[in-house]
């Protein structure tokens, strides 16, 4: 996998930078720590029963995004300061990876259950919007600061994926409907929904609920709150659902 420009696979030897490598090594430890925690959750947590499809999606995405981060590390060795051109190239690579994930999951029907993927494909669109808008930062950011920001974003993506597949598992196989709200949702709302002329900052939740309610019509909507601190977003989401859908909302 690489961009059309080929800039992510230099043929010539690139001089290393030990301080940058120290930082990236530390950041990769964060990634692998998050991966270990999530994989233990899906394999050993007896409370949650993740489907084979959910597990495959999480494992696959961890591999793809790790590969992306390794390529990004190599690319940034050539760049001390980043601007618009670098943001554009990195965004192209991220979108390439996101589209690759979607293409593979839709293609291999013998591995990824079609009942699950039918729902997943309808609600997963927001990741393309996410990567198309979020990888631009203030110009003249250092490669060290940029790599750290990207690592934090990818970890948020993977934590959100855990909650996303758990929702769909329960909807498809257990006939249970609930919504999760996590740090990725908070980040998505604050950085994308409010800057992209969407009709509501809860556009993503609105889309999900339309898909979910088409599968299960229920009078009660459960919200699982995974935010790390008290946040007005939860109260706003409750109000939004009650007013738009006339549903009772329960939070846990």
N, C-alpha and C positions, 0 to 999 in steps of 0.2 A: 504494500500500500504506500502510495506517495502522491504528491500533487503533480499536476501536469508539468509544472515548471521543473520538477525534479530537484528542487532546492533542499529537500529533506534527506537526500541520500548523496552527500558529497563524495566524489571519487578520490579526491586528494586528502592526504593526512592533514588533520586540523590540530594545531597546537592546543594542548590542554590548559585548563585553568583550575588549579587545585582548590582555590577558595569557592569557586562556583560548584565544583564537584563535591565539596564537603556539604554545601547547602543542598544540592540535589539528592545526595545520599541520605541526608536527614529527612528530606521530603518523601523519598521512596519508602523509608521506614514507616512514615505516617500512612502511606497508601496500603502497605502490606499489613499493618496493624488493623486498619479498617476492614481489609479483606478477610483477615483471620476472624475478626469478630462476627462479620456478616455470614460467613460460611458456617461458623459454629451455630449461629442462630437457625439457619435453614436445615442443618443436619441433626443437631442434638437437642434443640429446644422442644420438649414434648408438648408444650402448650400449642405450638403452631405446627400444622401439618402441611408443608409445602409440597406442591405437585412436582413431578419430574420436569415438566415444562418450565416452571418457575426456577428450579435449580439450574437448568440448562441456560436459561436467559441470564441469570446472575453470573454464572461461571464464564459464559461467553463474553459478556460485557466487561468483566474484570480483565480478561485477556486482551480484548481490543483496546481498552483505554490505557492499559499498562504499555502496550506497544506504542500507542500514540505519545505517551509521556516520555518514553525512551527516545523516540524520534525528535520530539520537541527539545529534549536535553541536548542532543547532538546539534540541532539547528541553532540553538541559542549560544553554543560555543563560538559561533562566528559573529555573534551580535552582542555588543555591550549595551547598546541603547536601542529600544524598540519604538517604532512609529507606525504610521498608517500602512505602509507597504508590508511590514512584518505582520501586523495584525491581520491584514487581508490574507496572507499566505497561511497563517496559522488557522484562521477561521475556515479556510477552504479544506485544510486537512481534517479538522474536527467534523465538518459537515460530511466529508467523504466517509469518515469512520461511522458516523451516525447512520448514514444511508446504507453503508455496508452491513451494519447490524440488522437493520430492518429488512434488507434484501435476503440475507441468509435465513432469518427467522421465518419469513414468508415462503421461502423456497423449500425448506426441509420439513415437509409435513409429516414425515415418518418420525421425526424427533420432537417437533413442537406441535402440541395438540391443537387442531383446527378450532375447536370450540373456545379454547383459551385465546388463541391468536386473533380470532374474529373480534373479540372485545378489545384486546391489547392494541390492535392496529387502529381502532377508532379513537382511543384515548391517549395514545402515545405521541401524537402529532406535535405536542408542545415542546418536545426536545429539539426538534428542528428549529422552531422559533427561538428557543433558548440559545442554541449555539450560533445562530445567525445574528444575534443581538448582543451577546454578553462578552465576547472575547476582545472587544475594543476597550481599551483603558485610556487614561490620559497619556498623551504623547510624551516621549522621552522618559519612559519608565525603564528602569534597569532590568536586565535579564533575570537577576536574582529575585527582585520583587515580583516580576511577571510570573516566573515559574512557580513561586510560592502561591500566588493567587490562583493560577490554573489548577494546581494540585488540590487546593481547598475546594474549588468548584467541582472537580471530578469526584472527589470523595463525597460531596453533597449529592451528586448525581447518583452514585452507587447506593448511598443510604436511602435515597428516595426510591430507587428501583426496588429495594427490599419491600418497602411499604406498598408500592404500586402492584407488584405481583401478588402480594398477600391479599390485597383487595380483590383482585381478579380471581384468584383461587377460590375465595369464599363466595364470590358472586356466581361463578360458573359451576363449581362442584358442590357447594354447601347451601346455595340459594340464600345467602346472607348478604345484605347490602350495607356497606358502611364507607365512609370517607376518611382518609387520613390527612392530617395537616402537619408538615414538618418544616425543617429549616430550609430545604430546597424551595418549598412552596412560598415561604416568606421571602426568600431571595428572588424568586421568579416574579412575585407580585410587585415587590418594591423596585426591581430593576428593569422589568420588561412590560408588564401589563399596564403600568401607569405612564409608560413612555411611548407606547405603540398605538395609541388611539383605539384601543379596544373599548367596547361599549361598557364593560365593567371590569374591575380588577379581579373579579372572580370568574373570568371567562373560562378558565381551565376547569374549575369546579362545575360550572354550568354545563360544559360539554360532557364531562364525566357523568354527571347526574342524569342527563338526557339519555345517555347510552345505558346506564345502570337501571334506570326506572323503566326503560323499554324491556328489560329482562325480568325485573321484579318490581311490581307495583306495591309499594308499602306506604303506610301512613307515618312511619317513624324512620328518621334518618339518624344513624349513629355516627358521631365524629370521634375518631381516635386522635387525640392531641399529643403529638410527639415533639412539640416545641420545647426548647430547653428552659425557657423562662415565660412568665406571664406576658401575653401579647393581646393587644386589642383586636388583632386579625380574627381570632377565634370568635369573639363576640360579634364582629361584623359579619363573619360567615354565617353564624347562626341566624342573625337578622335577615340576611340575604335569602337564605333557604326558606325561612318561615314566610317571608313576604312573597317570594316568587312562586314557591311550590305548595304553600299552605300545608306544610308538613310539621309534625312534631319533631324537635331536634334534641338529642341526648348526647352529652359529651362525656368521654371517659379518658 
